[in-house]
């Protein structure tokens, strides 16, 4: 097993994961020319000196560091004169700082890096949204060596097909994104554009609020999501995948060590949300709290905040999952099946989800929630 672990640029992270099978870390400056996969306001501030020292510490521990250049949208700036030359300089600066590889989504950028650096590691980001073997093969031909999966995590035939095509497949295991999320493309582009140099705002990513409301209406959606339990890694290994990515660049060192340790041990005896991202609740609750304090749209903010507050203490008991949970989902054609008609994940959710210590069956979702779109303009300024 290889773990690919998010870095928060804390030197203690490298020391505290020395005994784990971490082969590489990944991260970035909060802002860059291209932007990347996380908005700047959630990432640690890091200057060149700290970046270089962190990468040096990683090398001393015998591991590698990948820089995330994984924007899904360049905001049309790529058509401007001199853009690609600036990109070349930025990549050159990262190489000079010691990075061993790059995580990239846009083919234009991937080719450009490969052209200049024939031997550098090149990973296709989950932001490329690969859903077929043919898509993956295009990237391999462009010079990528590794492909990351997140949305299609449970499509074992696809992953095995890519392994056969020569890709090193990496599976992102600890995100709580909902199954076939309709807000995803907007979210990826929001993160990408928000982290580009010179962009103003937003201070909160609206698609997370929309995704969170799906969970407020139906918490079983968490169980049908893209996460992988530590106990199920062996199913991937049978398909030829042994590289697992643990995200959390905005998390504390304690949190990252806990999550990586659980996956290394292939077992977690507690609340699964203690090792998964669970972005759907914390962010929206604090954003709505801020709007409430500012007196913005109380008729919308109030009921939405109540809906999110009701799920503040949600637990997914990892010990209560039925045997064969992952194999059962992997054997279902989820992309062509209605979850309402299938009902498997909802049944599992009734076993494993507790809200404020009570079973899911006692949870009453709100009857009607206001449309959150009126709040969008309030998230648009970067002043935080
Ligand atoms: S189709 Fe069934 S197994 Fe697949 S995600 Fe939906 S409820 Fe779960």
Boltz pocket constraint, residues with backbone or C-beta under 6 A from the ligand:
constraints:
  - pocket:
      binder: B
      contacts: [[A, 179], [A, 224], [A, 328], [A, 329], [A, 332], [A, 333], [A, 334], [A, 337], [A, 338], [A, 339], [A, 340], [A, 342], [A, 343], [A, 344], [A, 345], [A, 346]]
      max_distance: 6.0
